[in-house]
Amino acid sequence: MRRAPRLHRWPHAVGRVEIRCGSGTYMRSIARDIGKRLGVGGISARLVRTAYGPLTIESATSCGA
């Protein structure tokens, strides 16, 4: 099920967006397209994958553990 991107905050022309997507989704292209749609340009400065299939960031352990 696809959902629209959710904007979390927008300070100083920097936004945080959460997107649920499937494999083959180009996140940097989405950032570019959002910026183009807003008329301001857009880049992706940071990407965090919070889940991959049954694996989640909450259940992850650090390399030092």
C-alpha positions as CSV (number, residue, x, y, z in Angstrom):
1,M,0.0,0.0,0.0
2,R,1.5,3.3,-1.1
3,R,1.1,6.4,1.0
4,A,1.9,10.0,0.3
5,P,5.2,11.3,1.8
6,R,4.7,12.8,5.3
7,L,6.5,16.1,6.1
8,H,7.8,16.1,9.6
9,R,9.4,19.5,10.0
10,W,10.4,22.5,7.9
11,P,12.9,24.8,9.6
12,H,15.2,27.0,7.5
13,A,14.2,25.5,4.2
14,V,15.2,22.0,5.4
15,G,12.5,19.3,5.5
16,R,12.3,15.8,7.0
17,V,10.2,13.4,5.0
18,E,9.2,9.9,5.8
19,I,8.4,7.7,2.8
20,R,7.3,4.0,2.8
21,C,8.3,2.5,-0.5
22,G,9.2,-0.8,-2.2
23,S,12.4,-1.9,-3.8
24,G,13.5,0.1,-6.9
25,T,12.5,3.4,-5.4
26,Y,15.0,6.1,-6.1
27,M,14.9,8.3,-3.0
28,R,17.2,11.0,-4.3
29,S,14.9,11.4,-7.4
30,I,12.0,11.9,-5.0
31,A,13.9,14.7,-3.2
32,R,14.6,16.3,-6.5
33,D,11.0,16.0,-7.6
34,I,9.7,17.4,-4.4
35,G,12.0,20.4,-4.7
36,K,11.0,20.9,-8.3
37,R,7.3,20.8,-7.4
38,L,7.9,23.4,-4.7
39,G,9.9,25.5,-7.1
40,V,13.0,25.6,-4.9
41,G,15.2,22.7,-6.0
42,G,15.9,19.7,-3.7
43,I,18.6,17.5,-2.5
44,S,18.9,14.5,-0.2
45,A,21.5,15.2,2.5
46,R,20.8,12.2,4.6
47,L,19.0,8.9,4.0
48,V,18.1,6.4,6.8
49,R,16.6,3.1,6.0
50,T,14.5,2.2,9.1
51,A,13.3,-1.2,7.9
52,Y,14.0,-3.8,5.3
53,G,11.5,-6.6,5.2
54,P,11.2,-8.0,8.7
55,L,14.3,-6.2,9.9
56,T,13.8,-2.8,11.7
57,I,16.2,-0.2,13.0
58,E,14.6,-0.6,16.5
59,S,15.7,-4.3,16.6
60,A,19.3,-3.5,15.3
61,T,22.4,-3.8,17.4
62,S,25.4,-1.5,17.1
63,C,28.7,-2.8,15.7
64,G,30.2,-2.3,19.2
65,A,27.7,-4.6,20.9
